[in-house]
């Protein structure tokens, strides 16, 4: 997959509240992801002063910070940015897997979009390609994914000619059912 997933879409970021949580580990690459996310924010009308950027030590710490911000009620989406490059030990598998699971859990538990913008690559060269602001920048794609999810989850406008959605945030959170039959 190359390029921005939402290249033909526009979003209104002008009144949105988003936080970027970024790992300090592999900072040179993560800083490029942040630059791409900021560019997307501004391209879609976001005020740079309304975009919060917070740093954590590494990718393993992203889920806790993401959950805290998502649960705060202060933001409409969390963009988690980091970079984990495979080495010669299984450390990559633990960090990348738990980071992904934790970020997904944070979004599911809070109902707030938590976007996985963590590069998980085999090599430094792959990471550089995916972080490059002039190429495949995954920070930009992550911000656009956050704006798209905010738009999708926003309550539909009310009006006589507006079709109602059949699902709300509240009902989306209530997905567990008791089994039928014996109790």
C-alpha positions as CSV (number, residue, x, y, z in Angstrom):
1,X,0.0,0.0,0.0
2,X,1.4,3.3,-0.9
3,X,0.4,6.9,-0.5
4,X,-2.4,8.4,1.6
5,X,-5.5,6.3,2.0
6,X,-7.7,9.4,2.1
7,X,-6.0,11.4,-0.7
8,X,-9.3,12.2,-2.3
9,X,-11.1,13.0,0.9
10,X,-11.2,16.2,2.9
11,X,-12.1,16.5,6.5
12,X,-12.9,19.6,8.7
13,X,-10.3,19.6,11.5
14,X,-11.0,23.2,12.4
15,X,-13.0,22.5,15.5
16,X,-11.6,19.1,16.4
17,X,-9.6,18.1,19.4
18,X,-6.9,15.5,18.7
19,X,-3.8,14.5,20.6
20,X,-0.7,12.9,19.2
21,X,1.2,10.7,21.6
22,X,4.6,9.9,20.2
23,X,7.5,7.7,21.4
24,X,10.9,9.2,22.0
25,X,12.6,5.9,21.0
26,X,13.8,6.1,17.3
27,X,13.1,9.9,17.7
28,X,14.5,10.9,14.3
29,X,11.9,8.7,12.5
30,X,9.1,9.5,14.9
31,X,9.7,13.2,14.6
32,X,9.1,12.8,10.8
33,X,5.8,11.0,11.6
34,X,4.8,13.9,13.8
35,X,5.7,16.4,11.0
36,X,3.5,14.5,8.6
37,X,0.6,14.3,11.1
38,X,0.9,18.1,11.7
39,X,0.9,18.8,8.0
40,X,-2.3,16.7,7.6
41,X,-3.9,18.5,10.5
42,X,-3.2,21.9,8.9
43,X,-4.1,20.8,5.4
44,X,-7.5,19.8,6.8
45,X,-8.1,23.1,8.5
46,X,-6.8,22.3,12.0
47,X,-5.4,25.1,14.1
48,X,-1.8,24.2,15.1
49,X,-2.4,25.6,18.6
50,X,-5.2,23.1,19.1
51,X,-3.1,20.0,18.3
52,X,-1.6,18.6,21.4
53,X,1.6,16.5,21.2
54,X,2.8,14.5,24.1
55,X,5.9,12.2,24.3
56,X,6.4,8.9,26.1
57,X,9.6,6.8,26.4
58,X,8.8,4.2,23.7
59,X,6.1,2.3,21.9
60,X,5.4,0.0,24.9
61,X,4.2,3.1,26.8
62,X,1.9,4.4,24.1
63,X,-1.2,2.4,25.1
64,X,-1.4,3.7,28.7
65,X,-1.1,7.3,27.6
66,X,-3.5,6.7,24.8
67,X,-6.1,5.3,27.2
68,X,-5.7,8.1,29.6
69,X,-6.2,10.8,26.9
70,X,-9.1,8.9,25.3
71,X,-10.9,8.5,28.6
72,X,-10.4,12.1,29.6
73,X,-13.2,13.5,27.5
74,X,-10.9,16.2,26.3
75,X,-10.1,14.8,22.9
76,X,-12.0,13.3,20.0
77,X,-9.2,11.0,18.8
78,X,-5.7,9.9,19.8
79,X,-3.0,9.4,17.2
80,X,-0.2,7.1,18.5
81,X,3.1,7.4,16.7
82,X,6.2,5.3,17.2
83,X,8.7,3.0,15.5
84,X,9.8,-0.5,16.3
85,X,12.5,-2.1,14.1
86,X,13.1,-5.8,14.2
87,X,16.4,-6.8,15.7
88,X,18.1,-10.2,16.4
89,X,16.0,-10.9,19.6
90,X,12.3,-11.5,20.2
91,X,12.0,-8.0,21.8
92,X,10.4,-6.7,18.6
93,X,7.5,-9.2,18.9
94,X,6.7,-8.3,22.5
95,X,6.9,-4.6,22.0
96,X,5.1,-4.4,18.7
97,X,2.4,-6.9,19.6
98,X,1.6,-5.5,23.0
99,X,1.6,-1.9,21.7
100,X,-0.9,-2.9,19.0
101,X,-3.1,-4.8,21.4
102,X,-3.0,-2.1,24.0
103,X,-3.9,0.7,21.5
104,X,-6.8,-1.3,20.1
105,X,-8.0,-2.0,23.7
106,X,-7.8,1.7,24.6
107,X,-10.1,2.6,21.6
108,X,-12.5,-0.2,22.3
109,X,-12.8,0.5,26.0
110,X,-13.3,4.3,25.6
111,X,-15.2,4.5,22.3
112,X,-12.7,7.1,21.2
113,X,-10.7,6.5,18.0
114,X,-7.1,5.5,18.9
115,X,-5.1,5.3,15.7
116,X,-2.1,2.9,15.4
117,X,0.6,5.0,13.7
118,X,3.4,2.8,14.9
119,X,5.9,1.7,12.2
120,X,6.7,-2.0,12.7
121,X,9.4,-2.8,10.2
122,X,12.0,-5.4,9.4
123,X,14.8,-2.9,8.6
124,X,15.9,0.7,9.1
125,X,15.4,1.4,5.4
126,X,11.8,0.3,5.5
127,X,11.2,2.6,8.5
128,X,12.9,5.5,6.8
129,X,10.7,5.1,3.7
130,X,7.5,5.0,5.7
131,X,8.5,8.0,7.8
132,X,9.7,10.2,5.0
133,X,7.4,13.3,4.8
134,X,7.8,13.5,1.0
135,X,6.9,9.8,0.5
136,X,4.8,7.3,2.4
137,X,4.6,9.3,5.7
138,X,2.4,7.1,8.0
139,X,2.0,10.1,10.4
140,X,0.0,11.9,7.8
141,X,-2.1,8.8,7.1
142,X,-2.7,8.3,10.8
143,X,-3.9,11.8,11.3
144,X,-6.2,11.5,8.3
145,X,-7.5,8.2,9.7
146,X,-8.2,9.9,13.0
147,X,-10.2,12.7,11.3
148,X,-12.1,10.2,9.2
149,X,-13.1,8.2,12.3
150,X,-14.1,11.3,14.2
151,X,-16.4,12.2,11.2
152,X,-17.8,8.6,11.1
153,X,-18.5,8.5,14.8
154,X,-19.9,12.0,15.1
155,X,-23.7,12.2,15.7
156,X,-25.5,12.7,12.4
157,X,-26.9,16.1,11.7
158,X,-30.6,16.4,12.5
159,X,-33.0,17.5,9.9
160,X,-36.0,16.4,7.9
161,X,-34.0,15.1,5.0
162,X,-31.1,13.5,6.9
163,X,-31.2,9.7,7.2
164,X,-30.6,8.5,10.7
165,X,-27.9,6.1,11.5
166,X,-29.0,2.9,13.1
167,X,-26.1,2.8,15.6
168,X,-24.9,5.2,18.2
169,X,-21.7,5.3,20.2
170,X,-23.6,4.1,23.2
171,X,-25.0,1.0,21.4
172,X,-21.7,0.3,19.8
173,X,-20.1,-0.1,23.3
174,X,-22.9,-2.5,24.3
175,X,-21.9,-5.5,22.1
176,X,-22.0,-8.3,24.6
177,X,-25.2,-10.3,24.9
178,X,-26.3,-13.0,27.3
179,X,-26.7,-16.3,25.6
180,X,-30.2,-17.5,24.9
181,X,-31.4,-20.6,26.7
182,X,-30.8,-21.6,30.2
183,X,-29.8,-18.9,32.6
